[in-house]
Amino acid sequence: MVSPGPDNKTEEEWRAVLSPEQFRILRQKGTELRGTGKYDKSFEDGIYSCAGCGTPLYRSTTKFNSGCGWPAFYEGLPGAINRSVNLVGGYYDAGDNVKFGWPMSFTVSLLAWGATEFRKQLQAANQLNHLLEAIRWGTDFILKSHTSPTTLYTQVGDGNADHQCWERPEDMDTARTVYQIDASSPGSEAAADAAAALASASIPFHKVDRNYSSLLLKNSKTLFEFADKYKGSYQKSCPFYCSYSGYQDELLWAAAWLFKASKSEKYLTYVDSNQAWSEPVSEFSWDNKYAGAQVILSKVDYILGKNPLNMSYMVGFGRKYPQQLHHRGSSIPSIRMHPNKVGCQEGYSIWYKAKTPNPNTHMGALVGGPDSTDQFTDSRSDHSHLEPITYMNAAFVGCLAALINHSGSQNLKIINMSVPEDSYTL
């Protein structure tokens, strides 16, 4: 007579082969007390197998100390672990058959950025709806992958196995191993990039599906909190694209998009409090997003008045702009208004130290602007913030010129040029 296999043992037969603790956990759905198991801190070489059926599950080389109180592994043996989660959809990374969540999120962010910046042009070409469909295919997958506030599935498929096989997706028979990050095995970069993807996508969807847009933004905020809480506490949770570099640029990238999508100042403060956001970089890629965050937070609008002080840093533009420009020709009356010579020391004692606005308005001059905390003191002696430097103004000309093709030359028209009647415009 053939002895019953693992799946058809009676409970009495199970009791005979399992210890009381194993029986309680395997047959009665119990849980081992945290930190009490003999394998919690064991790192001996070998294979970890199921105590009931004997199936090999994990190699000891994939075990790590997660601090959770139970044995933790970042990868199971091929085909050994099956997880019941719907991860249909999303994109394969490139020419392979693996879904890598981290670069997929970056892809979605870039698509959403294009839909936000060039919405009118895409509509004119009848391509906006197609682009929104492509974005949603990615965001739907990210939403499915975010199964709890602190759980995100980050990879579908075994990269090593896939890269040893050349098959069409329809013929694929490599293991569809899934990997996740969670509180015991975090990965700030992948979570933050997913947050950026959802936040950026919420913007173009706001005009066509507000409920979906709100869902994206809500999940983005949750993912950002998860990523920020566990930053710097990386555990190896998947072999590809889970934690490849420093986490700061992804968090700043996500915070920048959350600020743009939600208008909440706390995300702008988050970026401002991290001086790394202004770090000079030589690239913009899935693994280095400092440049992207800088572009998002440095639009022409800030300079012209959309800032915490509502101050235009272009002299003569808007209702509020610098009055004490650090500029000799602007701060001393013109020869037309004051024909007598103004000597070196006289200029310092009378005009440089004056607490009144400059007599001549240097129309269109761009000053140094505020400090790193958005503070600005309109004082002529503060040359680093009040002086109109030529190379800085030259760069701004190109930015303004680009607006001609962007949305028409009428947007270059300077308005609200409130110049005093007795002023002499340079």
Protein Blocks (a to p, Z undefined) as FASTA:
>chain_A
ZZddfklccfklmmmmpcfklmmmmmnopacdehkafklmgccecddddfklopafbdfk
lgccehnopacdfbdcehkaccdddfeejjdfblmccdcfklmmmmmmmmmmmmmmmmmm
mmmnopmmmmmmmmmmmmmmmmmmmmbfkbccfbecjfklmmmpccdfklocbdcddcdd
dfklgcfklmmmmmmmmmmmmmmmmmmommlmmmmmmmmmmmmmmmmmmgoiaccfbfgh
kblbcfklmmmmmmmmmmmmnopaklmmmmmmmmklmpccfbdcfklcklmmmmmmmgfk
lmnopafkopafbehiajbdcfbdcbfklmpccfklmmbacdfklmmmmmmmpcbdcfbd
cehiacebjcfkopacddfklmmlmcccfklmmmmmmmmmmmmmmnojklmpcghiacdf
kbccZZ
